[in-house]
Amino acid sequence: MLPIERRNQIMQIIQEKQNIKISELSKLFSVSEMTIHRDLKPFLEEDLIVKTFGGVSLKHRSDRNPNQVCTYCHQETNSRLEFRLILKNGINEVTCCAHCGLLRYRQLEDEVEQAICHDFLRHTTISARLAWYVFDTSLQIGCCQPQVLPFEEKSHALKFVKGFGGKIHSFSEAIQLICKKMSDQQENSH
């Protein structure tokens, strides 16, 4: 099979399934995962698909707005900080930061297929559920408060905290903490 034929078939599969793992495509076409990544590159550049943790998802027209708005706070998103929820119905929701992403996850919990975000230091796509979250750091990133910074490696989060302060929490702890902090803020504002 010619590479162009494989790419066309890959795009058809993505359009039908909405999202798929790289490993599944690799097995289906009997090629390496690196070959699949190369095949997907033009679709990523054309903004037709989005990387997910271990795979790709079809990008719906509504997701392709260059000035994307956070589904939680309605602020314009920054690709470096955005937090993405891929729902079981194939819809992608984007929030401006981990703060809003964790709050939105709490609202949609049973509907969420995948949650992904970017490692704060390395800017790589990571599973939000496996990430470590730093709260109460002295570094201000100019997004929602209280700010939450995600890290793939706990060791990186620990080193970050040594320099900028803060506390590290797992995904479930981070959701509980952000909800508590927002509830406390609302009580204090009344």
Secondary structure as the mmCIF struct_conf table of DSSP 4:
data_model
#
loop_
_struct_conf.conf_type_id
_struct_conf.id
_struct_conf.beg_label_comp_id
_struct_conf.beg_label_asym_id
_struct_conf.beg_label_seq_id
_struct_conf.end_label_comp_id
_struct_conf.end_label_asym_id
_struct_conf.end_label_seq_id
HELX_RH_AL_P HELX_RH_AL_P1 PRO A 3 LYS A 17
BEND BEND1 GLN A 18 GLN A 18
STRN STRN1 ASN A 19 LYS A 21
HELX_RH_AL_P HELX_RH_AL_P2 ILE A 22 PHE A 29
TURN_TY1_P TURN_TY1_P1 SER A 30 SER A 30
BEND BEND2 VAL A 31 VAL A 31
HELX_RH_AL_P HELX_RH_AL_P3 GLU A 33 GLU A 45
TURN_TY1_P TURN_TY1_P2 GLU A 46 ASP A 47
BEND BEND3 LEU A 48 LEU A 48
STRN STRN2 ILE A 49 THR A 52
TURN_TY1_P TURN_TY1_P3 PHE A 53 GLY A 54
STRN STRN3 GLY A 55 LEU A 58
HELX_LH_PP_P HELX_LH_PP_P1 LYS A 59 HIS A 60
HELX_RH_3T_P HELX_RH_3T_P1 ARG A 61 ARG A 64
TURN_TY1_P TURN_TY1_P4 PRO A 66 ASN A 67
STRN STRN4 VAL A 69 VAL A 69
TURN_TY1_P TURN_TY1_P5 THR A 71 CYS A 73
HELX_LH_PP_P HELX_LH_PP_P2 GLN A 75 GLN A 75
STRN STRN5 GLU A 76 GLU A 76
HELX_LH_PP_P HELX_LH_PP_P3 THR A 77 THR A 77
TURN_TY1_P TURN_TY1_P6 SER A 79 LEU A 81
STRN STRN6 PHE A 83 LEU A 87
TURN_TY1_P TURN_TY1_P7 LYS A 88 ASN A 89
BEND BEND4 GLY A 90 GLY A 90
STRN STRN7 ASN A 92 THR A 95
BEND BEND5 CYS A 96 CYS A 97
HELX_RH_AL_P HELX_RH_AL_P4 ALA A 98 LEU A 108
HELX_RH_3T_P HELX_RH_3T_P2 GLU A 109 GLU A 111
STRN STRN8 VAL A 112 HIS A 118
TURN_TY1_P TURN_TY1_P8 PHE A 120 ARG A 122
STRN STRN9 THR A 125 SER A 127
HELX_RH_3T_P HELX_RH_3T_P3 ALA A 128 LEU A 130
STRN STRN10 TRP A 132 PHE A 135
BEND BEND6 ASP A 136 ASP A 136
BEND BEND7 SER A 138 SER A 138
BEND BEND8 GLY A 142 PRO A 146
STRN STRN11 VAL A 148 PHE A 151
BEND BEND9 GLU A 152 GLU A 152
HELX_RH_AL_P HELX_RH_AL_P5 LYS A 154 PHE A 164
STRN STRN12 LYS A 167 HIS A 169
HELX_RH_AL_P HELX_RH_AL_P6 PHE A 171 SER A 189
#
